[in-house]
């Protein structure tokens, strides 16, 4: 799986030279990774260190769409499932950080559930109840069985089944966001902002560690930030498109930001 990046130095050079030829995007694909940042050199020799601000659940969902549209149905379910789990983790962080923002305390506590998705889901259910004062949408047993059959039993599934699971995840994320934004908007926004800060803090820490390990200067590096439009982006208004419409939308793209 790859993400398309453009070189800011190449763009600046073209702008400063005011080149008259038709504009062409200086861009290249980089393999997606879990660090949250990309350290690469463009075809013109410019080094780029870029922080991708999109959250893990957003990128996992987007990659699931790519896999689904390219006929990798089992693999798409893997990523849809991971996207949902990481979304619930993000919500747990937002709930906790809406009342306190000691990131170290959260890390210490999260260790107790970090390797068990069932415990994480349970944490989400009860924190949601505490924050919203009503029970959350319980994950459908049929969807849980489909996920487990694919991940744990190695079952092959049809395109229709993969689309059904993807639609469930898409609707669950959006309906949860809608409820939180309507019921506890102020608290949700505070917690969400701190949860994003937590994520970016981890990314910049990883960059500094990478540079130190390589014996490079950590103070005078140009580090850029960017984002790609994803179908479940937390930083954008709730989507109004159906799952079927976002599938058609991705297929229609001539230039794929993720492939």
For each residue, the residues with C-beta under 8 A, 3 or more apart:
1: 31 32 63 66 258 259
2: 29 30 31 32 258 259
3: 29 30 32 38 52 228 257 258
4: 27 28 29 228 255 256 257 258 259
5: 27 28 29 30 38 40 48 50 226
6: 10 11 25 26 27
7: 10 11 26 27 28 42 44 46 48
8: 11 12 48 224
9: 12 13 42 44 46 48
10: 6 7 13 14 26 42 44 46
11: 6 7 8 14 15 26
12: 8 9 15 16
13: 9 10 16 17
14: 10 11 17 19 23 26
15: 11 12 18
16: 12 13
17: 13 14
18: 15
19: 14 23
20:
21:
22:
23: 14 19
24:
25: 6
26: 6 7 10 11 14 42 43 44
27: 4 5 6 7
28: 4 5 7 40 42 43
29: 2 3 4 5 259
30: 2 3 5 38 40
31: 1 2
32: 1 2 3 59 63 258
33: 38
34: 56
35: 203 206 210
36: 51 52 199 200 202 203 206
37: 49 50 51 52 203 206 207 223
38: 3 5 30 33 48 49 50 52
39: 47 48 49 50 207 210
40: 5 28 30 47 48 50
41: 45 46 47 48
42: 7 9 10 26 28 45 46 48
43: 26 28
44: 7 9 10 26
45: 41 42
46: 7 9 10 41 42
47: 39 40 41
48: 5 7 8 9 38 39 40 41 42 224
49: 37 38 39 207 221 222 223 224
50: 5 37 38 39 40 223 224 225 226
51: 36 37 200 203 204 207 223 224 225 226
52: 3 36 37 38 59 225 226 227 228
53: 196 200 225 226 227 235
54: 58 59 62 227 228 230 233
55: 58 59 86 90 196 199 234
56: 34 59 60 86 90 199
57: 60 61 82 83 84 85 86 87 89 90 173 232
58: 54 55 61 62 83 230 232 233 234
59: 32 52 54 55 56 62 63 230 258
60: 56 57 63 64 79 80 82 83 86
61: 57 58 64 65 79 80 83 169 170 173 230 231 232
62: 54 58 59 65 66 228 230 231 232 258
63: 1 32 59 60 66 67 79 258
64: 60 61 67 68 76 77 78 79 80 83 166 169
65: 61 62 68 69 76 166 231 246 247 250
66: 1 62 63 69 70 250 256 258 259
67: 63 64 70 72 73 75 76 79
68: 64 65 72 73 76 159 162 163 166 247
69: 65 66 247 250 251
70: 66 67
71: 159
72: 67 68 75 76
73: 67 68 76 77 156 157 158 159 161 162
74: 77 78 150 155 156 157 162
75: 67 72 78 79
76: 64 65 67 68 72 73 79 80 162 166
77: 64 73 74 80 81 146 147 150 151 157 162 165 166
78: 64 74 75 81 82 150 151
79: 60 61 63 64 67 75 76 82 83
80: 60 61 64 76 77 83 84 162 165 166 169
81: 77 78 84 85 147 150 151 165 169
82: 57 60 78 79 85 86
83: 57 58 60 61 64 79 80 86 87 169 173 232
84: 57 80 81 87 88 139 169 172 173
85: 57 81 82 88 89 117 120 121
86: 55 56 57 60 82 83 89 90
87: 57 83 84 90 91 173 176 232
88: 84 85 91 92 120 121 124
89: 57 85 86 92 93 120 124
90: 55 56 57 86 87 93 94 195 234
91: 87 88 94 95 124 127 128 176 180
92: 88 89 95 96 120 123 124 127
93: 89 90 96 97 106 191 194 195 198
94: 90 91 97 98 188 191 192 194 195
95: 91 92 98 99 127 128 130 131 191
96: 92 93 99 100 106 127 191
97: 93 94 100 101 106 190 191 194 195 198
98: 94 95 131 187 188 190 191 194
99: 95 96 191
100: 96 97 105
101: 97 194 197
102: 105 106
103: 106 107 198 201
104: 107 108
105: 100 102 108 109
106: 93 96 97 102 103 109 110 198
107: 103 104 110 111
108: 104 105 111
109: 105 106 112
110: 106 107 113 114
111: 107 108 114
112: 109 119
113: 110 116 119 120 123
114: 110 111 120
115:
116: 113 119 120
117: 85 120 121
118: 121 122
119: 112 113 116 122 123
120: 85 88 89 92 113 114 116 117 123 124
121: 85 88 117 118 124 125 139
122: 118 119 125 126
123: 92 113 119 120 126 127
124: 88 89 91 92 120 121 127 128 136
125: 121 122 128 129 135 136 138
126: 122 123 129 130
127: 91 92 95 96 123 124 130 131
128: 91 95 124 125 131 132 135 136
129: 125 126 132 133 134 135 136
130: 95 126 127 133
131: 95 98 127 128 180 184 187 188
132: 128 129 136 179 180 183 184
133: 129 130
134: 129 183
135: 125 128 129 138
136: 124 125 128 129 132 176
137: 172 175 176
138: 125 135
139: 84 121 143 144 172
140: 143 144 168
141: 144 145
142: 145 146
143: 139 140 146 147 165 168
144: 139 140 141 147 148
145: 141 142 148 149
146: 77 142 143 149 150 157 161 164 165
147: 77 81 143 144 150 151 165
148: 144 145 151 152 153
149: 145 146 152 153 155 157
150: 74 77 78 81 146 147 153 154 155 157
151: 77 78 81 147 148
152: 148 149
153: 148 149 150
154: 150
155: 74 149 150
156: 73 74
157: 73 74 77 146 149 150 161 162
158: 73 161 162
159: 68 71 73 162 163
160: 163 164
161: 73 146 157 158 164 165
162: 68 73 74 76 77 80 157 158 159 165 166
163: 68 159 160 166 167 243 247
164: 146 160 161 167 168
165: 77 80 81 143 146 147 161 162 168 169
166: 64 65 68 76 77 80 162 163 169 170 243
167: 163 164 170 171 243 244
168: 140 143 164 165 171 172
169: 61 64 80 81 83 84 165 166 172 173
170: 61 166 167 173 174 231 232 243 246
171: 167 168 174 175 243
172: 84 137 139 168 169 175 176
173: 57 61 83 84 87 169 170 176 177 232
174: 170 171 177 178 232 238 239
175: 137 171 172 178 179
176: 87 91 136 137 172 173 179 180
177: 173 174 180 181 234 238
178: 174 175 181 182 238
179: 132 175 176 182 183
180: 91 131 132 176 177 183 184 185 188
181: 177 178 185 188 238
182: 178 179 185
183: 132 134 179 180
184: 131 132 180 187 188
185: 180 181 182 188 189
186: 189 190
187: 98 131 184 190 191
188: 94 98 131 180 181 184 185 191 192
189: 185 186 192 193
190: 97 98 186 187 193 194
191: 93 94 95 96 97 98 99 187 188 194 195
192: 94 188 189 195 196 234
193: 189 190 196 197
194: 93 94 97 98 101 190 191 197 198
195: 90 93 94 97 191 192 198 199
196: 53 55 192 193 199 200 234 235
197: 101 193 194 200 201
198: 93 97 103 106 194 195 201 202
199: 36 55 56 195 196 202 203
200: 36 51 53 196 197 203 204
201: 103 197 198 204 205
202: 36 198 199 205 206
203: 35 36 37 51 199 200 206 207
204: 51 200 201 207 208 223
205: 201 202 208 209
206: 35 36 37 202 203 209 210
207: 37 39 49 51 203 204 210 211 221 223
208: 204 205 211 212 218
209: 205 206 212 213
210: 35 39 206 207 213 214
211: 207 208 214 216 217 218 221
212: 208 209 215 216 218
213: 209 210
214: 210 211
215: 212
216: 211 212 221
217: 211 220 221
218: 208 211 212 221
219:
220: 217
221: 49 207 211 216 217 218
222: 49
223: 37 49 50 51 204 207
224: 8 48 49 50 51
225: 50 51 52 53
226: 5 50 51 52 53
227: 52 53 54 233 235
228: 3 4 52 54 62 257 258
229: 233 236 257
230: 54 58 59 61 62 233
231: 61 62 65 170 239 241 246
232: 57 58 61 62 83 87 170 173 174 239
233: 54 58 227 229 230 236
234: 55 58 90 177 192 196
235: 53 196 227
236: 229 233 239
237:
238: 174 177 178 181
239: 174 231 232 236 246
240:
241: 231 245 246 249
242: 245 246
243: 163 166 167 170 171 246 247
244: 167 247 248
245: 241 242 248 249
246: 65 170 231 239 241 242 243 249 250
247: 65 68 69 163 243 244 250 251
248: 244 245 251 252
249: 241 245 246 252 253
250: 65 66 69 246 247 253 256
251: 69 247 248
252: 248 249
253: 249 250 256 257
254:
255: 4
256: 4 66 250 253 259
257: 3 4 228 229 253
258: 1 2 3 4 32 59 62 63 66 228
259: 1 2 4 29 66 256
